[in-house]
Each structure stands twice: as structure tokens, then as C-alpha cells.
């Protein structure tokens, strides 16, 4: 489906783990006036799951079931559901990681990626998946970011978390802490810097982004006293970026850099490993944080939280992060 410039944006939203809060926060978000008029939407997921969720939690959202996105009339407001895969809704009561839930969630993500890659949708918003569940289903992906990397064919992807006054990107993603030092290279850090610089200009309207790169070790290594990764990898990568005209500082001690960013000194902080950046971001904006994948040839966002099995089906899941993920996807697509 080729979309002309006057057509309304079409955003695909993947179901996530059907045993978690994904279906609930999707339906709550799409009934919100602040979201539903921004674009046309197609939910990619199991029809029975959404029918059951809407009925059980009394969420009055109506959608048209379709077999292909070409059936959508994008000249008028619409909400469609593209039913993907089989899933027994009774399994939702388990509220835990299951192979069936993992299989269903992966199939929805792959379908969303294919639709975005083919130009049928303008952006993908993914509801939370569970790593344990997708591993039980036989898939080895640590998370969405790695799946997007594989199926998009991108050379390098960068995870960017956005919330409140913070933007945090990551030089590595979902790997064990013990594996981080041997997993970073000059080229990896430099690649993260350049992808951030390009995308902040393209999608966030920043003409000359200010980028800070965290040190790996306490006090950014303290001139080699606490480790030499800063001297071997981070400093050369930052210097290489500066020679390319990128406005970049580093290594900056991780115990001060996020405070500086909150005060407006930096537009994005590049963390070296997951928790180094995710903890301050989630402390600052847990309810409204958004996860964005940079480096792929389409727009993908996600709420910045997990499946929350413990509250699934209770009707109390907070949809604000999903709403922000949808709004961010629409802004980026425009």
C-alpha cells in the first residue's frame, strides 16, 4: 500500500505477551482522545485476546477485523485489528511466562517489522514481551532490540530511552555485566555516537546535539586507577566523533552525568551498559518512559516497562508509557 502525502499516518501496534498487560494498555491508550485522533491504527495480535480483554475490563474500544492492511481506508479515522497467530485466551489466566505467549508475541513483532519494512505502516509500537516466554518458545532473542536488528537487516542498532528531561542511549544492550568490558570497542562506541547524532537531528529537531558518553568504571576510571577501558575505547571514540564535527564529551563519570543532563548540559547521555542508563531514566520517568530503536529503516517505539504479570487482568495497569510511545512514534513519523 503506497501512502500519499495527504494520507493519515498508519501506526501498527503489536500485542506483546498476551498473558501480560499489553492488551490492556493498548486498548486503554487507543480509547484516549489524546491518542486516537493522531493517526489511524492497526493492532497486530490475536482477536480473541483483545475481545476478552475489552469485555473483562469494560474497555469500550471498537475495531474492524482485517486480513490485510490494504483493507484500511486511510482517508478517515480507523482502528483495525490484524489477527495474527493462534492463542487460547484461557492461558491468559496463568499470568506468567508461557511458551504459547512467547510464540504469539514473537509472531506479532515479526509481522509488524515486515509491514514496516514493506511500507504498509508508518511506524511500529510494540507492547511488552517477556524474555523468559520467548525463550520457552524456542527463540534466543534477549529482547525487542535484538529482534529488530535481526529482521531489519540493519548494520547496527541503538536503544534510546526517552522520558521527562532525559534521553539515554546504550553502547551495549541486554548482556551480562561481566561481559560488558570485552564487548565494547572504539567502533561500537563511535557508531553509537554517530547514530544518536544523526537521529536526534532527524527526529528531534536538534541541529547540533550535545552528547555525553559515560565512563565504564567509577569516576570514569580515575586516570586508569580503576580500569583502562576509558583510555582504550571511550576516549578514542569520543575524539574520533569530535573530528567528524560531532559535539561530544566523554568519558564523563556516570555518578554526575545524569544530573548534568537534567540541568540541561546534554541532549543525550550514552550509557555503556544497560543498568547504568536504565536506572536513572526509570527513576526519573518510569510512568512515561519510551524505548526507541535507532538505526533501523523504520520507526519503532515501545513503553519502557515490562509485562507486569502480577497485575495483568486486574484493570489497574497504567497506560501512560504506552500512550507516550504512540505519541512519540507519530511525532517521529511526521
Buried (B, 14 or more C-beta within 10 A) or exposed (E): BEBEEEBBBBBBBBBBBBBBBBBBBBBBBBBBEEBBEBBBBBBBBBBBBBBBBBEBBEBEBEBEEBEEBEBBEBEEEBBBBBBBBEBEBEBBEEBBBBBBBBBBBBBBBBBBBBBBBEEBBBBBBBBBBBBBBBBBBEBEBBBBBBBBBBBBEBEBBBBBBBBBEBBBBBBBBBEEEEEBBEBBBBEBBBBBBBBBBBBBEEBBEBEEBBBBBBBBBEBBBEEEEBBBBBBBBBBBBBEBBBEEEBBBBBBBBBEEBBEBBBEEBBBBBBBBBBEBBBBBBBEBBBBBBBBBBBBBEBBBBBBBBBBBBEBBBEBEBBBBBBBBBBBBBBBBBE
